[in-house]
Amino acid sequence: MTLDTTTAKGAANRAAPVAASGDGAKRRPPPLLRSASAGRVSGLTLGVVVLWLSLIVLLPLAALTVTSFSDGWSGFWAAVTAPVALAALWTTILVSAVVAVLNVVVGTLIAWVLVRDEFWGKRFVDALIDLPFALPTIVASIVLLSLYGPNSPIGVELNATRWGLIVALAFVTLPFVVRSVQPVLIEVDRDVEQAAASLGASNWTIFRRVVLPTLAPAIISGGGLAFARAIGEYGSVVLIGGNIPRETQVASQYIQQQIEIDRPVNAAAVSVALLAISFATLLILRFFASRGQEREEKAT
Amino acid sequence: MKLSTPSRIALRTIALLYLTVLLAVPIVTILWRTFEPGLATFWASIRTPAAISAFNLSLLIVAITVPINVVFGVVTALALVRGRFPGRRLLSGIVDLPFAVSPIVVGVSLIMLWGVHGWFGGLANLGIQVIFGLPGMVIATIFVTLPFVVREVEPVLHEIGTEQEQAAATLGASRWQTFARITLPAIRWGLTYGIVLTVARALGEFGAVIMVSAGFPGVSQTLTLLVHSRYMDDHNVHGAYSAATLLMFLAIVTLLLMTVLDRKRPAAQSAALPATIAPAPTPDPAEDTPRSAA
């Protein structure tokens, strides 16, 4: 909920020039039609929607937050800063950051190859990119274990190591950067690149000064989404990670373990910490996106 | 910017190598390991009583989740698009929340609300067991799939506007007639797409469901839980590979369906494809339009 409200003002300001591009809700219907009853939302409908969203989404999260503070602020703090919990949170953030950076570099490269290069089988490769989103996470885990697990046919055993975590998270987050950079790269105005080249700029300079600034918002947003996804991931790391406390145990595994040994307050507190991290990531992304948009509007 | 042929080929090689090591080889390996002992062995391992019951339970959860999500999803989308009320953006943000919440956190939250010691723990006295029962698994699945129908129907509703509905109302159609004859046909492809996404996620959900399931083989195991328990508890590696391969086939069928359906939807929506499958917040379409148009 916080995701939207903070940018609400910026969005409202932006809405004025945007209205033409299809934002129907903000466009007032002509006065004649406004009196007609069709297409209006009754109070009953609104009540049903609010009740539904509260029951399914808000109440569980409220119950979680209240439980995490049931021993007061100090209880919450003690649960989050318990050595094993802290180690799990640290492993999660570290591994997710590595995966986000990996995605930023390789994802941009893959998007580039898919847009600017031509080779046999390109469409198949392009379709393959979506596979990690379509596969259930537990299947991703098993798929990677069949190659990188015990009795690996190529002799690379990554299970129960941090490398195993990185491979699993890189697998499930692969599409984020590729799919956010690809459309921008297709739309890029290549005249600017040609102009730079004709003025004697090297390829590296053109990439750094012309292409990269255009792609940066898409790269940052893709990388941020990959990070947010990796932070909360469970299914894909549960089998390959090994769940070794202080080494490969990630926060979601720690939470699951605390529920199993009947420590609900610990589980709730670390859950709230995890939620706070992913909300913070998404808020920062929103901030970047709205700032980039404002700059774009000033330029036009 | 024109790359020389060697550097272009070098980039291409790096990209393809990465995809091969990360995606292609593992998938080929699991297929090989699944079918190496023969098709009959594969068939036998997905026809065990526990596997059949898991398959049925997964289908049952999908069969309950989809209609609920369709009804409440369409109503929510209508309210968000047509409604002019304070807090509309807040409501829209709440719809996106499930994308931002880790599946494990979903499970823990549901335990805190519906569990025996939770806020609604009193239900257990009435003989209604939510957590460690089918209702819990269904509620968990509804939580994680809630945004799909809303987010796919919303942009279509924006696009069609209300002119036709108002015309129908002027001509004397009842609210229900207007909805069935005008609104529903207009949103059908967006709705279908949302349903496909919901089915895929419902079949594949693992983290949220394992937290609220008792996990007894043959009773409360879904297909994803079967994969996990075969690998972890039974050390039946081939059985886990077989069940995972079955799920993979279902996922690929979904992917193909989505590609076909994607062509039927308005072009502006296609770009949102990856964002909507992922459990990450989809930007509000109202905000997304200017960015993709720029």
Interface residues (C-beta under 8 A of the other chain):
Chain A: M1 T2 L3 D4 T5 T7 A8 A11 R14 A15 P17 V18 S21 G22 D23 G24 A25 K26 P29 L33 A36 S37 A38 G39 R40 V41 T45 L46 V48 V49 V50 W52 L53 I56 V57 L58 L59 P60 L61 A63 L64 V66 T67 V106 L109 I110 W112 V113 L114 R116 D117 F119 V125 A127 L128 I129 D130 L131 P132 F133 A134 L135 P136 T137 I138 V139 I142 V143 L144 L145 S146 L147 Y148 P153 V167 A170 F171 L174 P175 F176 R179 S180 P183 R190 E193 A196 A197 N203 I206 F207 V210 V211 L225 A228 R229 I231 G232 E233 Y234 G235 V238 L239 S252 I255 Q256 I259 P264 A267 A268 S271 L274 L275 S278 F279 L282 A289 Q293 E296
Chain B: M1 K2 L3 S7 R8 L11 R12 I14 A15 L16 Y18 L19 L22 L23 A24 V25 P26 I27 T29 I30 R33 F72 V75 T76 L78 A79 L80 V81 R82 G83 R84 F85 R88 R89 L90 L91 S92 G93 I94 V95 D96 L97 P98 A100 V101 S102 P103 I104 V105 V106 G107 V108 S109 L110 I111 M112 L113 W114 H117 G118 W119 I139 I142 F143 L146 L157 H158 E159 G161 T162 E163 E165 Q166 A168 A169 T170 R175 T178 A200 L203 G204 E205 F206 G207 I210 M211 T224 V227 H228 Y231 M232 A240 Y241 A244 L247 M248 A251 I252 T254 L255 M258 T259 A268 A271 L273 P274 A275 I277 A278 P279 A280 P281 P283 D284 A286 E287 T289 P290 R291 S292 A293 A294
